[in-house]
Amino acid sequence: MRARLLLPGFLLIFLVSIFLSGCGTATQNAQGTTPAAATNTESTPAAPSEKRVIKHELGETEIVGKPARIVVMDFSFADALATLGVAPVGISDDSDANLIIPEVKEKVGTYTSLGSRYEPNMELISSLAPDLIIADLNKHKAVYDKLKQIAPTIVLNDHQANYEHMLANYAVIADAVGMKEEGKKRLDEHQAKMEAIKAKLPKTDAKLKVLPAVVNPTGFFAHSNASYAGSLMEYLGLEDAAKSEEAYPKTNLEQLVALNPDVLFLMKTGDKTIVDEWKTNPLWQNINAVKNGKVFEVARNKWALSRGLIGSEQSSEEAVTLLSGK
């Protein structure tokens, strides 16, 4: 009789041990299939059943849980992930890690370079087994169907985005990676930082006409008030000298003289640019920025490529410092 009473207890212990063993094995296998997950994100994975529908430029994408192997196809997306403590496994960095600003590079750590932002290497992207791809509308619309066959893909208008659009993109990215609340908190911090930077701008510089521009050997590309850098300067209380619906109008010397900016922020792509040629032309000396010694060379990766919270904070701080002469 005593043996019959003990038997159900024994069976109960046995069944519980099997259940716990099975749970442990499932967890181990899940980690084993994504070995880079622990090293490529600092956040705790969301529940496997959590599903979100992310609206983006080319439709809607369903994402389950918290992606751990993320591929980003432009620098601004790496900036966004860096602020969230998430490291992508692959970045389209134009085969030059130095194009990533130091603070972002430090936060993302080791990653696989995907080469050109304009010519995605599908085979290489696929080899990374991503569970989320973040792409740009301007550069990657034509390959969206191929990308979403590799992994869930969201497409954002990044290249043509202004500062406010960038902030909206950031919120979408935070939601996509399962860190919506963390993203809101970081946006609040960003706003506070930007207001503090804005307050440092000398009052005499209010509505000063400035012009950020990328310059290379063959052209001068003004960043208008419709661009990220131009709209960022206007957020600070400055005035972009180039008013245009086109974000990056190619501008000749005569047109630049007509715009007559008080300050030039030049982003060089190399040692020699078209500005070297223009400096020998008397028209160059007619520009207020030149006459007043307000032509500044700034880093393109910080001012134009890293279109994110970190890039915005750093370029704004630099602009105010240069203008204040400190």
ABEGO torsion letter per residue (X at the ends): XAAAAAAAAAAAAAAAAAAAAAAAAAAAAAAAABAAAAAABABBBBBAABBBBBBBAAEBBBBBEBBABBBBABAAAAAAAAAAGBBBABBBAGGBAAABBAAAAAAAEBBBBAEBAABBBAAAAAAAGBABBBBBAAAAAAAAAAAAAABBBBBBBAAABBAAAAAAAAAAAAAAAGAAAAAAAAAAAAAAAAAAAAAABBAAABGBBBBBBBBBAABBBBBBAABAAAAAAAAAGBBBABBBABABBBBBAAAAAAAGBABBBBBBABABBAAAAAAABAAAAABAAAAAGABBBBBAAAAAABBBAAAAAAAAAAAAAAAAGX
